[in-house]
Amino acid sequence: MRFITKTLSTLVLNALLLSSVAMASTELPGEGIRVQPLQSSLPEETFQTLLVSKLMGRLGYDVQTVQEVDYNVAYASVAQGDGTFLAFNWIPLHNHKYEQAGGDKVFFRQGTYASGAAQGYLIDKQTATRHGITNLGQLKDPKLAALFDGDGDGKADLVGCNPGWGCEEAINHHLDEFGLTPTVTHKQGNYAALIADTRARYQSGKPVIYYTWIP
């Protein structure tokens, strides 16, 4: 299975930094400035959001309660000034969302939380060993694909991403590029719920295939 590296960084409005510079040197840079953090529903993104919020609070900013929104809404909100910052920006997975919302003209991004991160597909070792599966393209074979069929339609059920996530586009592209749409279904919905079902299927000894990422 092939992995695509990606980087996580933070986006902040240029206006926020410019306003900080304008403050008198005797004051905390954030005094009198309201800040609205945004994040997705992923609990993994809570840590860095709270970290940035705490640091901004120490600099005197009036940090509001974090609001959970969809990725597309988050980028658009910061670009339009309705939100102040996102503590997530997956590169290159979110490049399209970043550019579509205005890119470097409206955002300032600096720093890296995690370098060398990866995304890709996993299947259970038992099935991989027994059937010699080493890459996604092998699922063009209807017999191999049917091993991962959970709903009786004869196609592999690839547990994927929430609609609107960057990985949704990546997965759909792979399925098209490798000619897998006739034999593989991209199962979408709430990722946490889908993975819970996947774990239950795995624990019962059934084959599983799913998309995931680190960290």
C-alpha positions in Angstrom: 0.0 0.0 0.0 1.3 3.4 -0.9 1.4 6.3 1.6 1.2 10.0 0.9 3.1 12.2 3.3 1.4 15.3 4.7 2.1 18.1 7.1 0.0 19.7 9.7 0.3 23.4 10.4 -1.7 26.4 11.8 -3.6 29.1 9.9 -4.1 32.5 11.3 -5.5 35.6 9.7 -3.0 38.2 8.6 -5.2 40.8 10.2 -4.7 39.3 13.7 -0.9 39.6 13.4 -1.1 43.1 12.1 -3.3 44.2 14.9 -0.9 42.7 17.4 2.0 44.7 16.0 0.0 47.9 16.2 -0.5 47.5 20.0 1.6 49.6 22.3 4.7 47.7 23.5 3.7 48.2 27.2 0.5 46.2 26.7 0.0 42.5 26.0 -0.4 42.2 22.2 -3.9 40.7 22.4 -5.6 43.1 24.8 -9.0 44.0 23.5 -8.9 41.6 20.6 -11.5 38.8 20.4 -10.4 35.5 19.0 -12.6 32.7 17.6 -10.9 29.3 17.3 -12.4 26.8 14.9 -11.8 23.0 14.6 -13.3 20.0 13.0 -15.2 17.3 14.9 -12.1 15.1 15.0 -11.0 14.8 18.7 -7.4 14.4 17.5 -7.4 18.0 16.5 -8.5 19.3 19.9 -5.0 19.2 21.5 -3.4 21.7 19.1 -6.5 23.9 19.1 -6.4 24.1 22.9 -2.7 24.7 22.9 -2.9 27.6 20.6 -5.9 29.0 22.5 -4.1 28.8 25.8 -1.0 30.6 24.4 -3.1 33.3 22.8 -4.9 33.7 26.1 -1.6 34.3 27.8 -0.9 37.0 25.3 -4.0 38.8 26.4 -6.4 37.8 23.6 -10.1 37.3 24.5 -10.3 33.7 23.3 -13.8 32.4 22.7 -15.1 28.9 23.1 -13.9 26.6 20.3 -16.5 26.0 17.6 -16.7 22.7 15.7 -17.4 23.1 12.0 -16.9 21.3 8.8 -13.5 21.8 7.1 -14.9 23.7 4.2 -16.8 26.0 6.5 -13.7 26.4 8.7 -11.5 27.6 5.9 -14.2 29.9 4.5 -15.0 31.4 8.0 -11.4 32.3 8.7 -10.9 33.7 5.2 -14.0 35.9 5.7 -13.1 36.9 9.3 -16.0 35.1 11.0 -13.3 32.8 12.6 -9.8 33.7 13.7 -7.7 30.6 13.4 -7.5 26.9 12.6 -4.9 24.7 14.3 -5.0 22.2 11.4 -3.9 22.5 7.8 -3.1 19.2 6.3 -0.5 19.5 3.4 -1.1 18.5 0.7 -4.5 17.0 1.6 -6.1 20.4 2.2 -4.3 22.3 -0.5 -7.4 22.6 -2.6 -9.5 23.9 0.3 -6.8 26.4 1.3 -6.4 27.8 -2.2 -10.2 27.8 -2.8 -10.7 29.9 0.3 -8.1 32.5 -0.7 -4.7 30.9 -0.1 -1.8 33.1 0.9 -3.7 36.3 0.1 -6.0 35.8 3.2 -4.2 33.4 5.4 -1.0 33.3 7.4 0.4 29.9 8.2 3.5 29.1 10.2 5.0 26.1 12.0 4.6 22.4 11.8 3.0 20.2 14.4 3.8 16.9 12.7 6.1 16.2 9.8 6.2 12.9 7.9 2.6 12.1 8.7 1.0 9.5 6.4 -2.3 8.3 5.0 -3.2 5.1 3.4 -5.2 1.8 3.4 -5.0 -1.1 5.8 -6.4 -4.6 5.7 -6.2 -7.4 8.3 -3.0 -9.4 8.2 -4.7 -12.8 8.1 -6.5 -12.0 4.9 -3.4 -10.3 3.3 -1.3 -13.3 4.1 -3.8 -16.0 3.0 -4.6 -14.4 -0.3 -1.3 -12.6 -1.1 -2.8 -9.1 -1.1 -0.1 -6.5 -1.2 -1.7 -3.5 -3.0 -5.0 -1.9 -3.6 -5.0 -2.6 -7.3 -5.5 -6.3 -6.7 -9.1 -5.6 -5.7 -9.9 -5.3 -9.4 -10.2 -9.1 -9.0 -13.9 -9.6 -8.1 -13.1 -12.7 -6.1 -10.6 -10.8 -3.9 -12.9 -7.8 -3.6 -15.8 -10.0 -2.4 -13.7 -11.0 0.6 -14.4 -7.5 2.0 -18.1 -7.5 1.2 -20.2 -6.7 4.2 -23.5 -5.8 2.7 -24.0 -8.7 0.2 -23.5 -6.7 -3.1 -20.3 -8.6 -4.0 -18.1 -5.5 -3.8 -15.4 -4.7 -1.3 -16.6 -2.2 1.4 -13.7 0.2 1.8 -14.3 2.2 4.9 -13.4 5.8 3.9 -13.9 9.4 4.9 -16.6 11.8 5.9 -18.1 13.7 3.0 -16.2 17.0 2.7 -12.9 15.7 4.1 -9.8 16.0 1.9 -9.3 12.3 2.0 -12.7 11.8 0.3 -11.2 13.3 -2.9 -8.0 11.2 -2.6 -9.9 7.9 -2.1 -12.3 8.6 -5.0 -9.4 9.5 -7.2 -7.6 6.2 -6.4 -10.7 4.1 -7.1 -11.1 5.8 -10.5 -7.4 5.8 -11.3 -7.0 2.1 -10.5 -10.3 1.1 -12.2 -11.7 -0.2 -8.9 -15.2 1.4 -9.0 -16.8 -1.8 -10.4 -15.5 -3.9 -7.5 -15.0 -1.5 -4.5 -17.5 0.8 -2.7 -16.2 3.8 -0.8 -18.2 3.6 2.4 -18.8 7.1 3.8 -20.4 8.5 6.9 -19.3 9.3 10.4 -15.7 8.0 10.5 -15.7 7.2 14.2 -18.9 5.1 13.8 -17.6 3.4 10.7 -14.3 2.4 12.4 -16.2 1.1 15.4 -18.1 -1.2 13.0 -14.9 -2.1 11.3 -13.3 -3.1 14.6 -16.3 -5.2 15.5 -16.1 -7.0 12.1 -12.3 -7.6 12.6 -12.8 -8.9 16.1 -15.3 -11.4 14.8 -12.7 -12.8 12.4 -13.9 -11.2 9.2 -11.7 -9.4 6.6 -11.6 -5.6 6.8 -10.2 -2.8 4.6 -10.2 0.8 5.7 -8.5 4.2 5.2 -6.6 5.8 8.0 -3.9 8.3 8.8 -1.2 9.0 11.4 -0.8 10.8 13.7 
